[in-house]
Amino acid sequence: MKIRGAGNIARNGALALAIAAERFTGEDLGAFLRYMEVVADYVRSARPTAVSLPNAVSYVMSRLERSKPTSVEEGRRAVVESSKEFIEYSENAVRLIGELGARRIERGDVLMTHCHSTVAVSVIATASRQGKVERVYVKETRPAFQGLITARELAREGIDVVLIPDSAVRYYMKKVDKVVVGADTIAANGAVVNKIGTSVVALVAKEARVRFYVASETYKFSPYTILGELVPIEVRDPKEVVDPSWLAENPNVRVLNPVFDVTPPEYVDAIITERG
C-alpha cells in the first residue's frame, strides 16, 4: 500500500489518467477513447471502498466526453487539463476545510483523532496555529499504525501529542473535548465509512458527550448510495495483522482484516467540507 488517504488516492487517480493520456501513441481518436476507458476502469478498481477514486476518475472522464474532441491531441489535452484542475481543487479543499473546521475548535480544547487524514490534520494544525489546541490524543490505528504518521505531523506543528493504544480510547475520552477524524466515503444518509475503529471512537464519544466531527472533501460523498447501493468494505491480507510464521504454525485459526467500518449518522455532530 504505497498511497494512503482517500484524498491522496483521488489525486493520484486523476494523475494516473493524465500520465496514461500523455503516453498514448497513435492518431486514431476512437482507439484513444477506448484506451482511456480501459485505463479509467483499471484505476477505479484499485481501491473499492474509497469513493473519492471513482469520483476523481468520473470528474476527468466526464470532461473528456463533454469536450467532444476531434483529434487525439484534443482528447489528450482535455484529460491533462481536467486532471490538473481536479488536483488543484482537491489541494485547495484541504486548506479550506482546515480553516472552516478550526472554527469548531475552542481555545484550550483537548482533541482526539484516529488514523491519518490530511484534512483532519489540516483542521487540527490550523486550530493550533490560532492558539486553540492544548493537546491531541492520537490512536495508533492498528494494524498498519497510520496514527504514527498523524502523531509525527502534528508534533512537527509544535502540538503536544500523546500517542495511545487503540484499546485505550474509552480510558482517555474523559479527558477529551472534541474528536476530529477524516472519511473515506460518506453515504447519502450521512453514515461515514472510515478506517476500522472509527465507529468505536464515535460510540465512546457519544457516551462521553464529546463532539464528533468528520472532515471530508465533497468528492468523498457517494452518489451510488443514493440508489441504495452498499459501500464495499475492503478486507486485506491477514499478514498485516500477524506474522506469516504464526499463520503457518496455527493453520486452523482464521485471521480477518477488515480495513473500514461504518459510523451511523446519529453519532456524527457535523461533517466539515470545503463548502461549509
Secondary structure, 3 states (H helix, E strand, C coil): CCCCCHHHHHHHHHHHHHHHHHHCCCCCHHHHHHHHHHHHHHHHCCCCCCCHHHHHHHHHHHHHHHHCCCCHHHHHHHHHHHHHHHHHHHHHHHHHHHHHHHCCCCCCEEEEECCCCHHHHHHHHHHHHCCCEEEEEEECCCCCCCHHHHHHHHHHCCCCEEEECHHHHHHHHCCCCEEEECCCEECCCCCEEEECCHHHHHHHHHHCCCEEEEECCHHHECCHHHHCCCCCCCECCHHHCCCHHHHHHCCCCCCCCECEEEECHHHCCEEECCCC
